[in-house]
């Protein structure tokens, strides 16, 4: 358990930096087409919209380097799944893989495996922390709301957390900049190929 927590803490702390190698490989081996670029872009936008929805409820606590939670968020997308930010990250990153169409299908397989390993450790660490901090309240929530695949009906024990556009702007600024830069880099790589 100690080693699992240690690995989880490592991945949690450096989760913003672990995709850099994947992004470099995407750019080096990029071979986009019109179809792959626009389909991938649709996935990137979908993933970021899910992230925006989640951050609007969870706030800036999503940008910490240590696991913690001042409150249990169960509204908004958290009423449908426990990890909407991570699902958003997955869809967004999958979109970049499709957009670049780099070294297919091998890079896609590498991405999926590395994502499952990294976020498996992170989610286990966070769930342990939430269970210790919120006890029965979290246990009840976790039993009714799936970890990663959304349910169709919202969790019925609603609280008064509201969507905050201010939190989104404050928190997602770097993500939006990164999305723009990676998309631009793929476009430039595509243009240079011609």
ZIQUI-V640028 format. One record per backbone hydrogen bond with DSSP energy under -0.5 kcal/mol. NH is the residue of the N-H (numbers start at 1). CO is the residue of the C=O. E is the energy in kcal/mol with one decimal. If there is no record, write none. Layout:
BEGIN
nh co e
NH CO E
NH CO E
END
This chain:
BEGIN
nh co e
5 1 -2.4
6 2 -2.2
7 3 -2.6
8 4 -2.5
9 5 -2.9
10 6 -2.1
11 7 -2.7
12 8 -2.6
13 9 -2.7
14 10 -2.1
15 12 -1.0
17 14 -1.6
18 14 -1.6
20 17 -1.7
21 18 -0.6
23 19 -2.6
24 20 -2.4
25 21 -2.4
26 22 -2.6
27 23 -2.2
28 24 -2.6
29 25 -2.6
31 100 -3.2
37 33 -2.6
38 34 -2.2
39 35 -2.4
40 36 -2.5
41 37 -2.4
42 38 -1.9
43 39 -1.7
44 40 -2.6
45 41 -2.6
46 42 -2.3
47 43 -2.9
48 44 -2.4
49 45 -2.5
50 46 -2.1
51 47 -2.1
52 48 -2.9
53 49 -2.3
54 50 -2.4
55 51 -3.2
56 52 -2.1
57 53 -0.6
57 54 -1.1
58 54 -2.7
59 55 -2.6
61 58 -0.7
62 59 -1.5
63 60 -2.0
64 61 -0.9
73 71 -0.7
74 72 -0.6
78 75 -1.7
79 76 -1.5
80 77 -1.8
81 77 -1.7
82 146 -2.9
83 147 -0.9
84 81 -0.5
87 83 -2.1
88 84 -2.6
89 85 -2.4
90 86 -2.4
91 87 -2.6
92 88 -2.7
93 89 -2.8
94 90 -2.7
95 91 -2.2
96 92 -1.7
97 93 -2.1
98 94 -2.5
99 95 -3.1
100 96 -2.5
101 97 -1.8
102 97 -0.7
103 29 -0.7
107 103 -2.1
109 105 -2.2
110 106 -2.5
111 107 -2.7
112 108 -2.5
113 109 -2.5
114 110 -2.6
115 111 -2.6
116 112 -2.5
117 113 -2.3
118 114 -2.6
119 115 -2.7
120 116 -1.5
121 117 -1.8
122 118 -2.0
123 119 -2.8
124 120 -1.9
125 121 -2.1
126 122 -2.7
127 123 -2.9
128 124 -2.0
129 125 -2.1
130 126 -2.9
131 127 -2.5
132 128 -2.3
133 129 -2.4
134 130 -3.0
135 131 -1.7
137 134 -1.4
139 135 -2.3
140 136 -2.7
141 137 -1.8
142 138 -3.4
143 139 -1.8
144 140 -1.0
144 141 -0.7
145 141 -2.2
146 144 -0.5
150 148 -0.6
151 80 -2.1
155 79 -1.6
158 156 -1.2
164 56 -1.9
165 163 -0.5
168 164 -1.7
169 165 -2.6
170 166 -2.3
171 167 -2.7
172 168 -3.2
173 169 -0.6
176 172 -2.7
177 173 -2.1
178 174 -2.6
179 175 -2.5
180 176 -2.2
181 177 -2.6
182 178 -2.7
183 179 -2.4
184 180 -2.5
185 181 -2.5
186 182 -2.3
187 183 -2.2
188 184 -2.7
189 185 -2.5
190 186 -2.3
191 187 -2.7
192 188 -2.8
193 189 -1.5
194 190 -1.0
194 191 -0.6
END
